[in-house]
Amino acid sequence: MEIELELNGVERTVEASKSDSLLDVLRRNGYTGAKRGCDTGACGFCTVRVDGEPVKSCVKPVTTVQGAAVETIEGLGTQDDLHPVQQAFVDNTALQCGFCIPGMIMRSTALLEENPAPTEQEVREALSDNLCRCTGYKKIVAAVLDAAEQMDDGTAVATDGGPTLNSDSGTTAEIECLRTDCGCMEGDQ
């Protein structure tokens, strides 16, 4: 069957079977930024946006995106012109292996479009469905808060990868794990 959709701003027709997930079709068509992790919607590695909303593409039937606008990490920015959220992740060294990062960035972008000035807790809640096995979330949350600030006031993001500063006191913001039961913040992440 053929599915017509807008993929990263371009009208496309893709071949699919009725049993395909959106992730299956994206990856078959060269959009490999969305990662296959759990295939159950539990990890968020496959997060893309459909009509502006973050969705887990591994459990999204491709038949439900007929006529929809789908955005993947490949449509967000380029190596030469990163989206502010992508740039903040780089500048805050908010990645290690990088496997979860496309999903984190897509979810973060959706959050910042809906809520341009989130609190730390709102960032944690928004990202709570996206797992990271490497970083302990500290730098990821800092990157989202940095991106919000940069997108709000238009100033350049830090290029030294330094820590996010609390603008009120000038002190480094302490950021903890999104999950309270994992113990990932023990030690220096």
C-alpha positions, -999 to 999 in steps of 0.1 A, spaced: 0 0 0 11 36 -4 11 62 24 11 99 15 26 122 41 47 152 46 81 141 58 104 168 71 85 194 51 84 174 18 54 157 4 62 120 0 46 87 -9 61 57 8 54 20 3 43 1 34 24 -29 46 -5 -26 69 15 -42 97 44 -17 95 51 7 122 61 43 114 96 34 125 98 5 100 89 28 71 111 56 82 142 34 86 135 16 53 134 50 36 168 62 50 156 81 80 177 63 106 179 90 132 149 74 151 164 44 168 149 10 174 153 2 210 125 -17 228 98 -21 201 72 -16 228 72 22 233 90 20 266 123 37 258 115 67 236 146 61 213 123 62 183 105 95 191 95 116 161 69 143 158 36 137 140 16 169 134 38 185 160 32 160 187 60 136 199 51 100 193 70 67 197 72 56 161 79 19 170 43 15 182 26 40 158 9 21 130 21 37 97 -15 36 85 -24 63 111 -1 89 95 -18 91 61 -18 128 53 1 137 84 32 159 88 60 137 102 93 153 115 124 133 122 158 144 136 170 146 100 146 175 94 154 195 124 188 209 115 220 202 96 256 197 106 263 233 94 232 248 109 220 230 141 186 236 156 191 255 190 181 223 209 207 203 190 233 230 196 225 231 233 229 193 236 264 196 219 274 226 240 263 210 273 279 177 263 245 161 269 253 129 252 276 99 255 268 70 232 242 91 214 216 64 209 188 81 228 197 116 217 175 119 186 144 109 206 154 132 235 159 161 211 126 155 193 107 154 226 126 185 239 118 204 208 81 196 211 83 207 248 99 240 240 74 248 213 46 242 237 63 257 268 91 280 258 102 286 295 98 253 313 109 247 348 134 220 356 106 198 369 86 203 337 116 193 316 120 162 337 83 153 333 84 159 296 115 136 292 103 110 316 93 86 288 127 88 272 154 66 287 191 73 287 215 45 299 247 66 298 244 102 311 221 101 342 200 129 327 219 157 344 234 172 313 203 164 292 181 185 314 207 213 315 208 213 277 170 217 275 170 245 300 199 261 281 180 258 248 149 273 263 170 303 275 188 307 242 156 304 221 139 329 244 164 357 244 182 349 211 217 349 227 243 325 214 246 292 232 278 285 252 305 270 230 327 258 258 304 229 270 304 245 304 276 239 330 243 258 329 243 287 353 215 298 375 208 333 362 196 345 396 226 335 417 253 328 391 259 294 406 258 261 388 224 245 387 223 211 403 202 187 383 192 153 393 179 122 376 144 121 361 137 89 379 140 85 416 144 48 417 173 41 394 203 54 414 221 67 383 231 99 399 254 82 424 290 92 415 300 119 390 281 115 357 
